[in-house]
C-alpha cells in the first residue's frame, strides 16, 4: 500500500507517520505545502491513500485537487471540529480530529481497506469546500458550573481569562484572578468551546483571543502569551502550533 502524508507541521507529520507505521504500514512520502505537493504529484505515481491536512502553510490543500486529477483515497486530518465533519464522512474515507487517537486511526485504515477492496473512492471536493466556507452551525458552551463546597457557582464564558491544567485537573482562571476546578478534561473542554474564540496553545493552556494582552517572541520559534492576571512562564505557544495560532489571530 502506497501512503503519503500532507501536513505542514513537520512534528505532527512525523508523529502521524509513527502511528501509521506502528500499525504495520509504510508511509512512503511526507509533503508539507501545496506547492511541494503539486510538484511531487506531477512527477510521481499517485498513492493509494493520502492523510490530508486541510489548512497548509501556503493555502488550503484542496488547491492540489483543483489543479491535478488525483484519484487517491483520502483520510482528512484536522484540528478544527467546526468544519463540516459530517460532509467529510460522506465524501471521504474518514476524518481524524487532532490530536489523532490511535484507535481512531486504526479504524479509519480498516475502513479504507474495506471500502477499496471492490471499488475506487470518488471524492466530491467542491462539495466539501463549500461546507468549509459554510460550516455546520453548532452550539458551544456559554457558561460553566463549578462546585464550591456545598454550593454551585455559574461562570459566564466572558468572565474566563484562560483554562489551564494542573496535577491532572482542569481549571478556569477568571478575570478577577480566581481559579475554579472543572469536572472535565482539557480534550473534552476543547470540543465544547468555540474554536474561533479559543485556542489551545499547548497541552496545559487554552486561551481566549479577548484575553491576550501581549504576544512576545520566545525561544525555539515559540511565542509567549501575556494575560491580564494569570502569571506563569508556561503560557507559551508550542512550536508546532505557532503557524495555526498566527492564522487564528488573523
VENVEN-V965680 format. One record per residue. N is the residue number from 1. D_CENTER is the distance of its C-alpha to the mean C-alpha in whole Angstrom. Layout:
{{N | D_CENTER} {N | D_CENTER}}
This chain:
{{1 | 26} {2 | 25} {3 | 21} {4 | 19} {5 | 15} {6 | 14} {7 | 11} {8 | 12} {9 | 11} {10 | 14} {11 | 13} {12 | 10} {13 | 13} {14 | 15} {15 | 14} {16 | 13} {17 | 16} {18 | 18} {19 | 16} {20 | 18} {21 | 21} {22 | 21} {23 | 22} {24 | 25} {25 | 23} {26 | 23} {27 | 21} {28 | 23} {29 | 21} {30 | 18} {31 | 18} {32 | 16} {33 | 17} {34 | 18} {35 | 22} {36 | 21} {37 | 20} {38 | 23} {39 | 26} {40 | 25} {41 | 25} {42 | 28} {43 | 30} {44 | 29} {45 | 29} {46 | 26} {47 | 24} {48 | 24} {49 | 20} {50 | 17} {51 | 13} {52 | 12} {53 | 9} {54 | 10} {55 | 10} {56 | 12} {57 | 14} {58 | 17} {59 | 16} {60 | 14} {61 | 15} {62 | 17} {63 | 20} {64 | 20} {65 | 21} {66 | 23} {67 | 25} {68 | 26} {69 | 27} {70 | 24} {71 | 25} {72 | 22} {73 | 20} {74 | 17} {75 | 14} {76 | 11} {77 | 7} {78 | 4} {79 | 1} {80 | 5} {81 | 7} {82 | 10} {83 | 11} {84 | 13} {85 | 12} {86 | 16} {87 | 17} {88 | 15} {89 | 17} {90 | 20} {91 | 19} {92 | 18} {93 | 18} {94 | 15} {95 | 11} {96 | 9} {97 | 6} {98 | 4} {99 | 7} {100 | 9} {101 | 12} {102 | 15} {103 | 17} {104 | 15} {105 | 15} {106 | 18} {107 | 19} {108 | 17} {109 | 19} {110 | 22} {111 | 21} {112 | 21} {113 | 25} {114 | 26} {115 | 25} {116 | 27} {117 | 30} {118 | 32} {119 | 30} {120 | 28} {121 | 24} {122 | 25} {123 | 22} {124 | 22} {125 | 20} {126 | 22} {127 | 21} {128 | 17} {129 | 17} {130 | 19} {131 | 17} {132 | 14} {133 | 17} {134 | 18} {135 | 15} {136 | 17} {137 | 18} {138 | 17} {139 | 19} {140 | 17} {141 | 19} {142 | 22} {143 | 23} {144 | 23} {145 | 27} {146 | 27} {147 | 31} {148 | 33} {149 | 36} {150 | 38} {151 | 36} {152 | 33} {153 | 31} {154 | 29} {155 | 27} {156 | 25} {157 | 22} {158 | 24} {159 | 25} {160 | 22} {161 | 22} {162 | 19} {163 | 18} {164 | 18} {165 | 19} {166 | 22} {167 | 24} {168 | 22} {169 | 22} {170 | 20} {171 | 22} {172 | 22} {173 | 24} {174 | 26} {175 | 27} {176 | 30} {177 | 29} {178 | 29} {179 | 27} {180 | 26} {181 | 25} {182 | 23} {183 | 23} {184 | 19} {185 | 17} {186 | 14} {187 | 11} {188 | 14} {189 | 14} {190 | 10} {191 | 11} {192 | 14} {193 | 14} {194 | 13} {195 | 10} {196 | 13} {197 | 15} {198 | 13} {199 | 10} {200 | 10} {201 | 11} {202 | 12} {203 | 13} {204 | 16} {205 | 15} {206 | 13} {207 | 15} {208 | 16} {209 | 17} {210 | 21} {211 | 21} {212 | 21} {213 | 24} {214 | 24} {215 | 22} {216 | 23} {217 | 23} {218 | 23} {219 | 23} {220 | 22} {221 | 20} {222 | 18} {223 | 18} {224 | 20} {225 | 20} {226 | 23} {227 | 23} {228 | 27} {229 | 28} {230 | 25} {231 | 27} {232 | 25} {233 | 24} {234 | 21} {235 | 19} {236 | 18} {237 | 14} {238 | 13} {239 | 14} {240 | 11} {241 | 9} {242 | 13} {243 | 12} {244 | 9} {245 | 11} {246 | 14} {247 | 13} {248 | 12} {249 | 15} {250 | 17}}
